[in-house]
Amino acid sequence: MVTAVTVRVPAKVNVQLAVGGRRADGFHDLANVFLAVGLYDHVTATPADRLTITGEGRDIASVPLDESNLAAKAALALAAHAGVAPDVHLHIAKDIPVAGGMAGGSADGAAALLACDALWGLHTPAERLLELAGELGSDVPFPLLGGAALGVGRGELLTPLEVGGGFHWVFAVADGGLSTPAVYGECDRLRRARGTGDGVADVPAPEADPALLAALADGDAEALAAALSNDLQEAALSLRPDLAHTIERGLGAGALAGIVSGSGPTVAFLTADAQGSAKVAAELGACARVAEAPAGAAAVLAQP
C-alpha cells in the first residue's frame, strides 16, 4: 500500500502574455507562452481520515491552509471525478514566491492532482488530469507539461513548444503580492482611458509572436530577450510603480531584458549566462532568486 507520495513542481515565467479584450464571462482571451523554471514547491500526500493541509517554507504565512487552497481544491475535484473519498493529508513545502506572478498556487494544485492520483492508485489518463487542472484555474495545467507551451483560451488550452537550449534567469521577488484580478482590472481601465475599450471586439485577438517562438526553438537568449512581452506589465507598474526601479537596476547590472512575470509583482531578468545571472543577483540583493529554464514537468519523487 502506498503510504506517501511527494511531487516536485516547477514555477513558471511568461515570456509572452498577450491579453485580448474582456469577455462576457469576465475572463480575457490570451496567447500565453509559458516557460517552466527551476524553482520548485513540493507537495506530499499521505492517507488521512479527512482532507487536511499543512505547509512550511517561504512565505507560508501568506498561504491559506484550508479548502480554499488550490491543492485542496485539486484533491476534492479528483476525488469527485473518481468517486472516492477525499481522505488525504497534503503538506506543501513552499519555495516558489507567493502571489508573485510565478503560478506557485497553481503549481501546488497541479502537484496535488498528481500526488493524490498516485496515492489513491487511480491511474487517471494524462488528458483527463489536464482537463481537471483547467477547470481549477488557467495556470494549473501547465506544470503538468513543463518545458514550454503556448496557452490559449484563458491560457488553459496548451500546445507544447520546442526549446532548443537553456536560458538563465534572475527573479526579483517584491515584498507583498499583487492580485491577479486587480491587475487585469487595471489593464482594462488603462485601455478604456486610451479609448481602446475592453470588449472582445475592441482589442486585437491575441497571437503568439513568431519571433519569440523561433527564439525558444533556437535556444537564442538574445533573440528571446528582444521578443519578451507582457500586456499586463503596464497595469502592474501602474499599481506598483516601484517595480520600474527594479527593472532599471537589473538592466543596469547587465541583464539582457527585464519583464514583469505574469501579473507580477516578481520581475524576471533574462541573462546571457550563469555569470551574468550572478552579477544581476548581486546587484538586486536578498530579493533575487537565480534559476535556469526550461524545467521539467511536475513529477513524483517518492512513492514507497
Disulfide bonds with the S-S distance in Angstrom:
none
